[in-house]
Amino acid sequence: MILQFQKGDIVRHLGLLDLQRTMQRALRRSGLPIAYSKGFSPHIVMSFASALSSGIPGDAELLDVGLTDETTEEACLTAMNRVLPPSLAVSRVRLVDDRYPKLGAALQQAQYRITLRGGGTKAVAGAIDGFLAQQEIMALRKTKKSETMVNIRLMIHELTAAYDETQDCAVLTARVSFVEAATLKPELLMESLCAFAGAQPERCEIRRTALLGLVDGKPVPLIDL
């Protein structure tokens, strides 16, 4: 089964290991026919599509869980929400067979909602067209092993903003590449956009809203592939 669940604001600082333990505990308590690995120390057969950075909530996170017997999507949804807190509530379940592609391998893009507040917000929102008009947007991408200058323009597939004059607030929608060779983190995107605009809003709230695959070159929610 593929579980689509939220990682709510109240648990946004939960790390991957803690989230794994929480989901394993919930799966054991659910009463569902969960599959375990073979060997001396069996563990639940499960994998996340992608780990969220600590501090970022998500609306449609995905977890792949092996099953040993038939059940229904409704039974899985009810059983999991009975044992999970509201901040990790499951919104959808899809049952698939073993031929379904692994979530991590099918993942191509991610979508974020980025809310900017305070001074400099209007300047950043208004700079998007000029920012995207550039042929190259060079930025320093850091990994555990290296730091490399990369052209992030090729990794930006959508970037729009809606500005609220009365609240001095802008809500940006960003859809970016999310593959091993070319992942664009939203923090680096905003750092580059703010530098281009010459402004730095007081607050920047990032939320992941979708994990996407591609069908005929068009983005599709990963759970619907």
Secondary structure, DSSP 4 states (H G I P E B T S, - for coil): -EEEEEE-GGGTT--HHHHHHHHHHHHHHH-S-B-B--SSS--B-EEES-PPPTT--EEEEEEEE-BSS---HHHHHHHHHHHS-GGG-EEEEE---TTSPPHHHH--EEEEEEEEESTTHHHHHHTHHHHHT-S--EEEEE-SS-EEEEEGGGGEEEEEEEEETTTTEEEEEEEEEEETTEE--HHHHHHHHHHHHT---SEEEEEEEEEEEEETTEEEEGGG-
